[in-house]
Amino acid sequence: MNHYTHLTPKEREIIMISYENDISIRKIAKILNRNASTISRELKKNKENGNYSAYDSQTRYKARRLSCRPKKRLDNKELFKLVKD
């Protein structure tokens, strides 16, 4: 069973503020009760030009989640009716 939970927007804000204040990754992980590798991966994946933005990270997260879902095959109702008949 998978017990993984995604980072919340609030956690991303805490990461952003802590990172800007030069708090170590391990200390941020302890504050959030997360593994240090989770924080490290989040920063590595979502930093741009050495800066981390909670808003941009959340936007990218949502886009990645949408892109991994199955696409509807026949979203067009007219085409669906044509194929069905």
PDB file of N, CA, C and O in Angstrom:
ATOM      1  N   MET A   1       0.845  -1.177   0.000  1.00  0.00           N
ATOM      2  CA  MET A   1       0.000   0.000   0.000  1.00  0.00           C
ATOM      3  C   MET A   1       0.890   1.238   0.000  1.00  0.00           C
ATOM      4  O   MET A   1       1.902   1.289   0.698  1.00  0.00           O
ATOM      5  N   ASN A   2       0.501   2.231  -0.788  1.00  0.00           N
ATOM      6  CA  ASN A   2       1.269   3.460  -0.919  1.00  0.00           C
ATOM      7  C   ASN A   2       0.814   4.482   0.118  1.00  0.00           C
ATOM      8  O   ASN A   2      -0.368   4.823   0.177  1.00  0.00           O
ATOM      9  N   HIS A   3       1.732   4.965   0.923  1.00  0.00           N
ATOM     10  CA  HIS A   3       1.403   5.941   1.958  1.00  0.00           C
ATOM     11  C   HIS A   3       2.024   7.300   1.654  1.00  0.00           C
ATOM     12  O   HIS A   3       2.154   8.144   2.541  1.00  0.00           O
ATOM     13  N   TYR A   4       2.407   7.504   0.397  1.00  0.00           N
ATOM     14  CA  TYR A   4       3.044   8.748   0.007  1.00  0.00           C
ATOM     15  C   TYR A   4       2.013   9.867  -0.063  1.00  0.00           C
ATOM     16  O   TYR A   4       0.924   9.681  -0.606  1.00  0.00           O
ATOM     17  N   THR A   5       2.357  11.029   0.487  1.00  0.00           N
ATOM     18  CA  THR A   5       1.494  12.195   0.361  1.00  0.00           C
ATOM     19  C   THR A   5       2.269  13.301  -0.345  1.00  0.00           C
ATOM     20  O   THR A   5       3.444  13.532  -0.061  1.00  0.00           O
ATOM     21  N   HIS A   6       1.607  13.967  -1.251  1.00  0.00           N
ATOM     22  CA  HIS A   6       2.233  15.041  -2.009  1.00  0.00           C
ATOM     23  C   HIS A   6       2.411  16.268  -1.121  1.00  0.00           C
ATOM     24  O   HIS A   6       1.708  16.441  -0.126  1.00  0.00           O
ATOM     25  N   LEU A   7       3.351  17.103  -1.496  1.00  0.00           N
ATOM     26  CA  LEU A   7       3.556  18.344  -0.760  1.00  0.00           C
ATOM     27  C   LEU A   7       2.358  19.260  -0.979  1.00  0.00           C
ATOM     28  O   LEU A   7       1.826  19.354  -2.085  1.00  0.00           O
ATOM     29  N   THR A   8       1.946  19.928   0.081  1.00  0.00           N
ATOM     30  CA  THR A   8       0.829  20.858  -0.011  1.00  0.00           C
ATOM     31  C   THR A   8       1.356  22.245  -0.369  1.00  0.00           C
ATOM     32  O   THR A   8       2.549  22.513  -0.227  1.00  0.00           O
ATOM     33  N   PRO A   9       0.466  23.129  -0.834  1.00  0.00           N
ATOM     34  CA  PRO A   9       0.907  24.503  -1.110  1.00  0.00           C
ATOM     35  C   PRO A   9       1.520  25.175   0.120  1.00  0.00           C
ATOM     36  O   PRO A   9       2.486  25.929  -0.005  1.00  0.00           O
ATOM     37  N   LYS A  10       0.976  24.913   1.288  1.00  0.00           N
ATOM     38  CA  LYS A  10       1.512  25.503   2.516  1.00  0.00           C
ATOM     39  C   LYS A  10       2.933  24.992   2.797  1.00  0.00           C
ATOM     40  O   LYS A  10       3.803  25.759   3.208  1.00  0.00           O
ATOM     41  N   GLU A  11       3.155  23.702   2.573  1.00  0.00           N
ATOM     42  CA  GLU A  11       4.492  23.149   2.759  1.00  0.00           C
ATOM     43  C   GLU A  11       5.474  23.765   1.768  1.00  0.00           C
ATOM     44  O   GLU A  11       6.626  24.034   2.107  1.00  0.00           O
ATOM     45  N   ARG A  12       5.012  23.982   0.550  1.00  0.00           N
ATOM     46  CA  ARG A  12       5.873  24.613  -0.452  1.00  0.00           C
ATOM     47  C   ARG A  12       6.219  26.045  -0.048  1.00  0.00           C
ATOM     48  O   ARG A  12       7.336  26.503  -0.292  1.00  0.00           O
ATOM     49  N   GLU A  13       5.277  26.750   0.565  1.00  0.00           N
ATOM     50  CA  GLU A  13       5.549  28.108   1.059  1.00  0.00           C
ATOM     51  C   GLU A  13       6.599  28.080   2.161  1.00  0.00           C
ATOM     52  O   GLU A  13       7.497  28.922   2.193  1.00  0.00           O
ATOM     53  N   ILE A  14       6.486  27.114   3.059  1.00  0.00           N
ATOM     54  CA  ILE A  14       7.454  26.976   4.142  1.00  0.00           C
ATOM     55  C   ILE A  14       8.834  26.675   3.569  1.00  0.00           C
ATOM     56  O   ILE A  14       9.837  27.217   4.035  1.00  0.00           O
ATOM     57  N   ILE A  15       8.884  25.810   2.559  1.00  0.00           N
ATOM     58  CA  ILE A  15      10.157  25.500   1.905  1.00  0.00           C
ATOM     59  C   ILE A  15      10.739  26.772   1.292  1.00  0.00           C
ATOM     60  O   ILE A  15      11.929  27.047   1.444  1.00  0.00           O
ATOM     61  N   MET A  16       9.905  27.545   0.601  1.00  0.00           N
ATOM     62  CA  MET A  16      10.369  28.762  -0.056  1.00  0.00           C
ATOM     63  C   MET A  16      10.942  29.760   0.953  1.00  0.00           C
ATOM     64  O   MET A  16      12.042  30.279   0.761  1.00  0.00           O
ATOM     65  N   ILE A  17      10.204  30.025   2.014  1.00  0.00           N
ATOM     66  CA  ILE A  17      10.647  30.986   3.034  1.00  0.00           C
ATOM     67  C   ILE A  17      11.912  30.491   3.721  1.00  0.00           C
ATOM     68  O   ILE A  17      12.853  31.258   3.925  1.00  0.00           O
ATOM     69  N   SER A  18      11.934  29.225   4.073  1.00  0.00           N
ATOM     70  CA  SER A  18      13.095  28.656   4.749  1.00  0.00           C
ATOM     71  C   SER A  18      14.321  28.673   3.845  1.00  0.00           C
ATOM     72  O   SER A  18      15.423  28.989   4.295  1.00  0.00           O
ATOM     73  N   TYR A  19      14.133  28.335   2.574  1.00  0.00           N
ATOM     74  CA  TYR A  19      15.247  28.311   1.629  1.00  0.00           C
ATOM     75  C   TYR A  19      15.816  29.716   1.427  1.00  0.00           C
ATOM     76  O   TYR A  19      17.031  29.896   1.338  1.00  0.00           O
ATOM     77  N   GLU A  20      14.924  30.712   1.356  1.00  0.00           N
ATOM     78  CA  GLU A  20      15.370  32.105   1.214  1.00  0.00           C
ATOM     79  C   GLU A  20      16.154  32.580   2.433  1.00  0.00           C
ATOM     80  O   GLU A  20      17.025  33.443   2.322  1.00  0.00           O
ATOM     81  N   ASN A  21      15.839  32.009   3.603  1.00  0.00           N
ATOM     82  CA  ASN A  21      16.515  32.388   4.838  1.00  0.00           C
ATOM     83  C   ASN A  21      17.716  31.489   5.148  1.00  0.00           C
ATOM     84  O   ASN A  21      18.206  31.462   6.277  1.00  0.00           O
ATOM     85  N   ASP A  22      18.183  30.752   4.130  1.00  0.00           N
ATOM     86  CA  ASP A  22      19.366  29.890   4.247  1.00  0.00           C
ATOM     87  C   ASP A  22      19.277  28.843   5.340  1.00  0.00           C
ATOM     88  O   ASP A  22      20.274  28.526   5.988  1.00  0.00           O
ATOM     89  N   ILE A  23      18.086  28.309   5.545  1.00  0.00           N
ATOM     90  CA  ILE A  23      17.907  27.205   6.490  1.00  0.00           C
ATOM     91  C   ILE A  23      18.250  25.923   5.737  1.00  0.00           C
ATOM     92  O   ILE A  23      17.879  25.766   4.574  1.00  0.00           O
ATOM     93  N   SER A  24      18.948  25.021   6.389  1.00  0.00           N
ATOM     94  CA  SER A  24      19.413  23.800   5.729  1.00  0.00           C
ATOM     95  C   SER A  24      18.234  22.900   5.337  1.00  0.00           C
ATOM     96  O   SER A  24      17.145  22.977   5.907  1.00  0.00           O
ATOM     97  N   ILE A  25      18.494  22.053   4.350  1.00  0.00           N
ATOM     98  CA  ILE A  25      17.480  21.115   3.868  1.00  0.00           C
ATOM     99  C   ILE A  25      17.043  20.182   4.988  1.00  0.00           C
ATOM    100  O   ILE A  25      15.857  19.878   5.117  1.00  0.00           O
ATOM    101  N   ARG A  26      17.981  19.734   5.786  1.00  0.00           N
ATOM    102  CA  ARG A  26      17.643  18.830   6.894  1.00  0.00           C
ATOM    103  C   ARG A  26      16.755  19.516   7.931  1.00  0.00           C
ATOM    104  O   ARG A  26      15.848  18.897   8.488  1.00  0.00           O
ATOM    105  N   LYS A  27      17.021  20.791   8.185  1.00  0.00           N
ATOM    106  CA  LYS A  27      16.211  21.528   9.154  1.00  0.00           C
ATOM    107  C   LYS A  27      14.800  21.764   8.605  1.00  0.00           C
ATOM    108  O   LYS A  27      13.817  21.665   9.339  1.00  0.00           O
ATOM    109  N   ILE A  28      14.712  22.075   7.321  1.00  0.00           N
ATOM    110  CA  ILE A  28      13.397  22.249   6.681  1.00  0.00           C
ATOM    111  C   ILE A  28      12.618  20.940   6.762  1.00  0.00           C
ATOM    112  O   ILE A  28      11.425  20.935   7.066  1.00  0.00           O
ATOM    113  N   ALA A  29      13.298  19.836   6.489  1.00  0.00           N
ATOM    114  CA  ALA A  29      12.651  18.517   6.557  1.00  0.00           C
ATOM    115  C   ALA A  29      12.127  18.230   7.959  1.00  0.00           C
ATOM    116  O   ALA A  29      11.042  17.675   8.129  1.00  0.00           O
ATOM    117  N   LYS A  30      12.903  18.610   8.945  1.00  0.00           N
ATOM    118  CA  LYS A  30      12.483  18.390  10.335  1.00  0.00           C
ATOM    119  C   LYS A  30      11.260  19.236  10.678  1.00  0.00           C
ATOM    120  O   LYS A  30      10.351  18.771  11.364  1.00  0.00           O
ATOM    121  N   ILE A  31      11.241  20.487  10.195  1.00  0.00           N
ATOM    122  CA  ILE A  31      10.100  21.382  10.434  1.00  0.00           C
ATOM    123  C   ILE A  31       8.825  20.792   9.836  1.00  0.00           C
ATOM    124  O   ILE A  31       7.761  20.834  10.453  1.00  0.00           O
ATOM    125  N   LEU A  32       8.947  20.242   8.625  1.00  0.00           N
ATOM    126  CA  LEU A  32       7.784  19.710   7.909  1.00  0.00           C
ATOM    127  C   LEU A  32       7.482  18.252   8.227  1.00  0.00           C
ATOM    128  O   LEU A  32       6.487  17.694   7.765  1.00  0.00           O
ATOM    129  N   ASN A  33       8.356  17.644   9.024  1.00  0.00           N
ATOM    130  CA  ASN A  33       8.214  16.221   9.341  1.00  0.00           C
ATOM    131  C   ASN A  33       8.233  15.393   8.050  1.00  0.00           C
ATOM    132  O   ASN A  33       7.412  14.497   7.853  1.00  0.00           O
ATOM    133  N   ARG A  34       9.196  15.721   7.179  1.00  0.00           N
ATOM    134  CA  ARG A  34       9.394  15.034   5.908  1.00  0.00           C
ATOM    135  C   ARG A  34      10.824  14.540   5.835  1.00  0.00           C
ATOM    136  O   ARG A  34      11.670  14.932   6.639  1.00  0.00           O
ATOM    137  N   ASN A  35      11.088  13.684   4.874  1.00  0.00           N
ATOM    138  CA  ASN A  35      12.433  13.210   4.649  1.00  0.00           C
ATOM    139  C   ASN A  35      13.233  14.300   3.938  1.00  0.00           C
ATOM    140  O   ASN A  35      12.689  15.026   3.107  1.00  0.00           O
ATOM    141  N   ALA A  36      14.500  14.414   4.253  1.00  0.00           N
ATOM    142  CA  ALA A  36      15.353  15.430   3.635  1.00  0.00           C
ATOM    143  C   ALA A  36      15.440  15.242   2.120  1.00  0.00           C
ATOM    144  O   ALA A  36      15.555  16.218   1.378  1.00  0.00           O
ATOM    145  N   SER A  37      15.386  13.995   1.660  1.00  0.00           N
ATOM    146  CA  SER A  37      15.451  13.755   0.214  1.00  0.00           C
ATOM    147  C   SER A  37      14.216  14.316  -0.496  1.00  0.00           C
ATOM    148  O   SER A  37      14.307  14.716  -1.657  1.00  0.00           O
ATOM    149  N   THR A  38      13.082  14.353   0.172  1.00  0.00           N
ATOM    150  CA  THR A  38      11.869  14.928  -0.407  1.00  0.00           C
ATOM    151  C   THR A  38      12.071  16.418  -0.665  1.00  0.00           C
ATOM    152  O   THR A  38      11.722  16.927  -1.731  1.00  0.00           O
ATOM    153  N   ILE A  39      12.636  17.107   0.317  1.00  0.00           N
ATOM    154  CA  ILE A  39      12.883  18.540   0.193  1.00  0.00           C
ATOM    155  C   ILE A  39      13.931  18.791  -0.883  1.00  0.00           C
ATOM    156  O   ILE A  39      13.796  19.706  -1.696  1.00  0.00           O
ATOM    157  N   SER A  40      14.967  17.979  -0.878  1.00  0.00           N
ATOM    158  CA  SER A  40      16.037  18.119  -1.855  1.00  0.00           C
ATOM    159  C   SER A  40      15.512  17.938  -3.280  1.00  0.00           C
ATOM    160  O   SER A  40      15.844  18.720  -4.171  1.00  0.00           O
ATOM    161  N   ARG A  41      14.696  16.909  -3.491  1.00  0.00           N
ATOM    162  CA  ARG A  41      14.115  16.662  -4.816  1.00  0.00           C
ATOM    163  C   ARG A  41      13.197  17.805  -5.240  1.00  0.00           C
ATOM    164  O   ARG A  41      13.205  18.217  -6.400  1.00  0.00           O
ATOM    165  N   GLU A  42      12.413  18.312  -4.301  1.00  0.00           N
ATOM    166  CA  GLU A  42      11.504  19.421  -4.598  1.00  0.00           C
ATOM    167  C   GLU A  42      12.284  20.646  -5.056  1.00  0.00           C
ATOM    168  O   GLU A  42      11.914  21.290  -6.038  1.00  0.00           O
ATOM    169  N   LEU A  43      13.350  20.964  -4.356  1.00  0.00           N
ATOM    170  CA  LEU A  43      14.160  22.123  -4.729  1.00  0.00           C
ATOM    171  C   LEU A  43      14.864  21.894  -6.068  1.00  0.00           C
ATOM    172  O   LEU A  43      14.921  22.792  -6.908  1.00  0.00           O
ATOM    173  N   LYS A  44      15.390  20.705  -6.256  1.00  0.00           N
ATOM    174  CA  LYS A  44      16.104  20.397  -7.491  1.00  0.00           C
ATOM    175  C   LYS A  44      15.160  20.451  -8.693  1.00  0.00           C
ATOM    176  O   LYS A  44      15.530  20.943  -9.759  1.00  0.00           O
ATOM    177  N   LYS A  45      13.952  19.946  -8.517  1.00  0.00           N
ATOM    178  CA  LYS A  45      12.991  19.853  -9.610  1.00  0.00           C
ATOM    179  C   LYS A  45      12.389  21.219  -9.973  1.00  0.00           C
ATOM    180  O   LYS A  45      12.048  21.457 -11.131  1.00  0.00           O
ATOM    181  N   ASN A  46      12.259  22.109  -8.990  1.00  0.00           N
ATOM    182  CA  ASN A  46      11.479  23.326  -9.215  1.00  0.00           C
ATOM    183  C   ASN A  46      12.239  24.638  -9.062  1.00  0.00           C
ATOM    184  O   ASN A  46      11.628  25.706  -9.104  1.00  0.00           O
ATOM    185  N   LYS A  47      13.553  24.584  -8.886  1.00  0.00           N
ATOM    186  CA  LYS A  47      14.320  25.827  -8.803  1.00  0.00           C
ATOM    187  C   LYS A  47      14.566  26.368 -10.198  1.00  0.00           C
ATOM    188  O   LYS A  47      14.815  25.607 -11.133  1.00  0.00           O
ATOM    189  N   GLU A  48      14.495  27.684 -10.336  1.00  0.00           N
ATOM    190  CA  GLU A  48      14.833  28.343 -11.590  1.00  0.00           C
ATOM    191  C   GLU A  48      15.813  29.454 -11.292  1.00  0.00           C
ATOM    192  O   GLU A  48      15.526  30.339 -10.485  1.00  0.00           O
ATOM    193  N   ASN A  49      16.973  29.417 -11.937  1.00  0.00           N
ATOM    194  CA  ASN A  49      18.013  30.427 -11.731  1.00  0.00           C
ATOM    195  C   ASN A  49      18.393  30.568 -10.251  1.00  0.00           C
ATOM    196  O   ASN A  49      18.696  31.664  -9.780  1.00  0.00           O
ATOM    197  N   GLY A  50      18.370  29.463  -9.540  1.00  0.00           N
ATOM    198  CA  GLY A  50      18.749  29.471  -8.129  1.00  0.00           C
ATOM    199  C   GLY A  50      17.649  29.932  -7.186  1.00  0.00           C
ATOM    200  O   GLY A  50      17.860  29.989  -5.974  1.00  0.00           O
ATOM    201  N   ASN A  51      16.478  30.261  -7.722  1.00  0.00           N
ATOM    202  CA  ASN A  51      15.355  30.718  -6.894  1.00  0.00           C
ATOM    203  C   ASN A  51      14.247  29.677  -6.893  1.00  0.00           C
ATOM    204  O   ASN A  51      14.015  28.996  -7.892  1.00  0.00           O
ATOM    205  N   TYR A  52      13.568  29.563  -5.761  1.00  0.00           N
ATOM    206  CA  TYR A  52      12.462  28.624  -5.617  1.00  0.00           C
ATOM    207  C   TYR A  52      11.196  29.423  -5.358  1.00  0.00           C
ATOM    208  O   TYR A  52      11.164  30.282  -4.477  1.00  0.00           O
ATOM    209  N   SER A  53      10.151  29.135  -6.130  1.00  0.00           N
ATOM    210  CA  SER A  53       8.864  29.806  -5.962  1.00  0.00           C
ATOM    211  C   SER A  53       7.799  28.763  -5.646  1.00  0.00           C
ATOM    212  O   SER A  53       7.614  27.806  -6.398  1.00  0.00           O
ATOM    213  N   ALA A  54       7.104  28.952  -4.536  1.00  0.00           N
ATOM    214  CA  ALA A  54       6.063  28.011  -4.139  1.00  0.00           C
ATOM    215  C   ALA A  54       4.920  28.009  -5.154  1.00  0.00           C
ATOM    216  O   ALA A  54       4.383  26.953  -5.487  1.00  0.00           O
ATOM    217  N   TYR A  55       4.554  29.185  -5.640  1.00  0.00           N
ATOM    218  CA  TYR A  55       3.461  29.287  -6.605  1.00  0.00           C
ATOM    219  C   TYR A  55       3.814  28.559  -7.902  1.00  0.00           C
ATOM    220  O   TYR A  55       3.025  27.759  -8.406  1.00  0.00           O
ATOM    221  N   ASP A  56       5.000  28.840  -8.438  1.00  0.00           N
ATOM    222  CA  ASP A  56       5.422  28.183  -9.680  1.00  0.00           C
ATOM    223  C   ASP A  56       5.528  26.670  -9.507  1.00  0.00           C
ATOM    224  O   ASP A  56       5.177  25.911 -10.410  1.00  0.00           O
ATOM    225  N   SER A  57       6.008  26.240  -8.356  1.00  0.00           N
ATOM    226  CA  SER A  57       6.145  24.811  -8.081  1.00  0.00           C
ATOM    227  C   SER A  57       4.792  24.125  -8.049  1.00  0.00           C
ATOM    228  O   SER A  57       4.635  23.026  -8.580  1.00  0.00           O
ATOM    229  N   GLN A  58       3.818  24.771  -7.428  1.00  0.00           N
ATOM    230  CA  GLN A  58       2.474  24.209  -7.343  1.00  0.00           C
ATOM    231  C   GLN A  58       1.846  24.144  -8.733  1.00  0.00           C
ATOM    232  O   GLN A  58       1.161  23.175  -9.061  1.00  0.00           O
ATOM    233  N   THR A  59       2.075  25.170  -9.547  1.00  0.00           N
ATOM    234  CA  THR A  59       1.555  25.201 -10.915  1.00  0.00           C
ATOM    235  C   THR A  59       2.152  24.064 -11.738  1.00  0.00           C
ATOM    236  O   THR A  59       1.438  23.380 -12.472  1.00  0.00           O
ATOM    237  N   ARG A  60       3.458  23.865 -11.614  1.00  0.00           N
ATOM    238  CA  ARG A  60       4.124  22.768 -12.344  1.00  0.00           C
ATOM    239  C   ARG A  60       3.609  21.411 -11.868  1.00  0.00           C
ATOM    240  O   ARG A  60       3.400  20.502 -12.671  1.00  0.00           O
ATOM    241  N   TYR A  61       3.407  21.281 -10.559  1.00  0.00           N
ATOM    242  CA  TYR A  61       2.895  20.028  -9.989  1.00  0.00           C
ATOM    243  C   TYR A  61       1.527  19.698 -10.602  1.00  0.00           C
ATOM    244  O   TYR A  61       1.287  18.565 -11.019  1.00  0.00           O
ATOM    245  N   LYS A  62       0.638  20.693 -10.653  1.00  0.00           N
ATOM    246  CA  LYS A  62      -0.694  20.455 -11.213  1.00  0.00           C
ATOM    247  C   LYS A  62      -0.622  20.064 -12.684  1.00  0.00           C
ATOM    248  O   LYS A  62      -1.359  19.186 -13.133  1.00  0.00           O
ATOM    249  N   ALA A  63       0.256  20.711 -13.429  1.00  0.00           N
ATOM    250  CA  ALA A  63       0.405  20.393 -14.854  1.00  0.00           C
ATOM    251  C   ALA A  63       0.916  18.969 -15.041  1.00  0.00           C
ATOM    252  O   ALA A  63       0.445  18.246 -15.919  1.00  0.00           O
ATOM    253  N   ARG A  64       1.886  18.563 -14.208  1.00  0.00           N
ATOM    254  CA  ARG A  64       2.412  17.193 -14.313  1.00  0.00           C
ATOM    255  C   ARG A  64       1.339  16.176 -13.955  1.00  0.00           C
ATOM    256  O   ARG A  64       1.245  15.126 -14.591  1.00  0.00           O
ATOM    257  N   ARG A  65       0.536  16.471 -12.951  1.00  0.00           N
ATOM    258  CA  ARG A  65      -0.528  15.545 -12.557  1.00  0.00           C
ATOM    259  C   ARG A  65      -1.563  15.386 -13.668  1.00  0.00           C
ATOM    260  O   ARG A  65      -2.040  14.278 -13.915  1.00  0.00           O
ATOM    261  N   LEU A  66      -1.913  16.480 -14.338  1.00  0.00           N
ATOM    262  CA  LEU A  66      -2.894  16.398 -15.418  1.00  0.00           C
ATOM    263  C   LEU A  66      -2.348  15.646 -16.620  1.00  0.00           C
ATOM    264  O   LEU A  66      -3.087  14.927 -17.292  1.00  0.00           O
ATOM    265  N   SER A  67      -1.071  15.804 -16.893  1.00  0.00           N
ATOM    266  CA  SER A  67      -0.512  15.162 -18.077  1.00  0.00           C
ATOM    267  C   SER A  67      -0.360  13.653 -17.924  1.00  0.00           C
ATOM    268  O   SER A  67      -0.230  12.952 -18.927  1.00  0.00           O
ATOM    269  N   CYS A  68      -0.372  13.139 -16.713  1.00  0.00           N
ATOM    270  CA  CYS A  68      -0.195  11.698 -16.533  1.00  0.00           C
ATOM    271  C   CYS A  68      -1.519  10.942 -16.469  1.00  0.00           C
ATOM    272  O   CYS A  68      -1.529   9.716 -16.355  1.00  0.00           O
ATOM    273  N   ARG A  69      -2.623  11.659 -16.539  1.00  0.00           N
ATOM    274  CA  ARG A  69      -3.921  10.992 -16.507  1.00  0.00           C
ATOM    275  C   ARG A  69      -4.322  10.546 -17.906  1.00  0.00           C
ATOM    276  O   ARG A  69      -3.908  11.150 -18.896  1.00  0.00           O
ATOM    277  N   PRO A  70      -5.131   9.483 -17.991  1.00  0.00           N
ATOM    278  CA  PRO A  70      -5.574   9.037 -19.323  1.00  0.00           C
ATOM    279  C   PRO A  70      -6.456  10.098 -19.982  1.00  0.00           C
ATOM    280  O   PRO A  70      -7.264  10.752 -19.323  1.00  0.00           O
ATOM    281  N   LYS A  71      -6.285  10.249 -21.272  1.00  0.00           N
ATOM    282  CA  LYS A  71      -7.082  11.222 -22.031  1.00  0.00           C
ATOM    283  C   LYS A  71      -8.412  10.592 -22.414  1.00  0.00           C
ATOM    284  O   LYS A  71      -8.495   9.384 -22.637  1.00  0.00           O
ATOM    285  N   LYS A  72      -9.446  11.409 -22.489  1.00  0.00           N
ATOM    286  CA  LYS A  72     -10.735  10.916 -22.950  1.00  0.00           C
ATOM    287  C   LYS A  72     -10.641  10.616 -24.432  1.00  0.00           C
ATOM    288  O   LYS A  72     -10.117  11.421 -25.202  1.00  0.00           O
ATOM    289  N   ARG A  73     -11.134   9.486 -24.823  1.00  0.00           N
ATOM    290  CA  ARG A  73     -10.979   9.070 -26.215  1.00  0.00           C
ATOM    291  C   ARG A  73     -11.932   9.797 -27.146  1.00  0.00           C
ATOM    292  O   ARG A  73     -11.527  10.288 -28.200  1.00  0.00           O
ATOM    293  N   LEU A  74     -13.179   9.866 -26.760  1.00  0.00           N
ATOM    294  CA  LEU A  74     -14.148  10.545 -27.616  1.00  0.00           C
ATOM    295  C   LEU A  74     -14.859  11.628 -26.812  1.00  0.00           C
ATOM    296  O   LEU A  74     -15.962  11.429 -26.303  1.00  0.00           O
ATOM    297  N   ASP A  75     -14.209  12.758 -26.713  1.00  0.00           N
ATOM    298  CA  ASP A  75     -14.772  13.880 -25.987  1.00  0.00           C
ATOM    299  C   ASP A  75     -15.815  14.612 -26.842  1.00  0.00           C
ATOM    300  O   ASP A  75     -16.724  15.252 -26.313  1.00  0.00           O
ATOM    301  N   ASN A  76     -15.673  14.510 -28.154  1.00  0.00           N
ATOM    302  CA  ASN A  76     -16.586  15.146 -29.089  1.00  0.00           C
ATOM    303  C   ASN A  76     -17.877  14.313 -29.163  1.00  0.00           C
ATOM    304  O   ASN A  76     -17.849  13.163 -29.602  1.00  0.00           O
ATOM    305  N   LYS A  77     -19.000  14.893 -28.735  1.00  0.00           N
ATOM    306  CA  LYS A  77     -20.264  14.142 -28.663  1.00  0.00           C
ATOM    307  C   LYS A  77     -20.774  13.716 -30.033  1.00  0.00           C
ATOM    308  O   LYS A  77     -21.343  12.633 -30.176  1.00  0.00           O
ATOM    309  N   GLU A  78     -20.574  14.552 -31.029  1.00  0.00           N
ATOM    310  CA  GLU A  78     -21.032  14.201 -32.379  1.00  0.00           C
ATOM    311  C   GLU A  78     -20.242  13.014 -32.922  1.00  0.00           C
ATOM    312  O   GLU A  78     -20.814  12.099 -33.514  1.00  0.00           O
ATOM    313  N   LEU A  79     -18.948  13.033 -32.719  1.00  0.00           N
ATOM    314  CA  LEU A  79     -18.093  11.929 -33.162  1.00  0.00           C
ATOM    315  C   LEU A  79     -18.439  10.648 -32.398  1.00  0.00           C
ATOM    316  O   LEU A  79     -18.452   9.560 -32.975  1.00  0.00           O
ATOM    317  N   PHE A  80     -18.716  10.783 -31.101  1.00  0.00           N
ATOM    318  CA  PHE A  80     -19.101   9.623 -30.284  1.00  0.00           C
ATOM    319  C   PHE A  80     -20.380   8.996 -30.829  1.00  0.00           C
ATOM    320  O   PHE A  80     -20.480   7.775 -30.947  1.00  0.00           O
ATOM    321  N   LYS A  81     -21.360   9.842 -31.162  1.00  0.00           N
ATOM    322  CA  LYS A  81     -22.626   9.338 -31.684  1.00  0.00           C
ATOM    323  C   LYS A  81     -22.412   8.637 -33.020  1.00  0.00           C
ATOM    324  O   LYS A  81     -23.000   7.586 -33.275  1.00  0.00           O
ATOM    325  N   LEU A  82     -21.573   9.217 -33.871  1.00  0.00           N
ATOM    326  CA  LEU A  82     -21.282   8.640 -35.173  1.00  0.00           C
ATOM    327  C   LEU A  82     -20.635   7.263 -35.028  1.00  0.00           C
ATOM    328  O   LEU A  82     -21.012   6.323 -35.727  1.00  0.00           O
ATOM    329  N   VAL A  83     -19.685   7.146 -34.143  1.00  0.00           N
ATOM    330  CA  VAL A  83     -18.997   5.872 -33.925  1.00  0.00           C
ATOM    331  C   VAL A  83     -19.930   4.854 -33.285  1.00  0.00           C
ATOM    332  O   VAL A  83     -19.899   3.670 -33.621  1.00  0.00           O
ATOM    333  N   LYS A  84     -20.749   5.321 -32.371  1.00  0.00           N
ATOM    334  CA  LYS A  84     -21.675   4.438 -31.661  1.00  0.00           C
ATOM    335  C   LYS A  84     -22.692   3.843 -32.636  1.00  0.00           C
ATOM    336  O   LYS A  84     -23.021   2.660 -32.550  1.00  0.00           O
ATOM    337  N   ASP A  85     -23.183   4.655 -33.552  1.00  0.00           N
ATOM    338  CA  ASP A  85     -24.186   4.188 -34.532  1.00  0.00           C
ATOM    339  C   ASP A  85     -23.487   3.395 -35.589  1.00  0.00           C
ATOM    340  O   ASP A  85     -24.129   2.903 -36.517  1.00  0.00           O
TER     341      ASP A  85
END
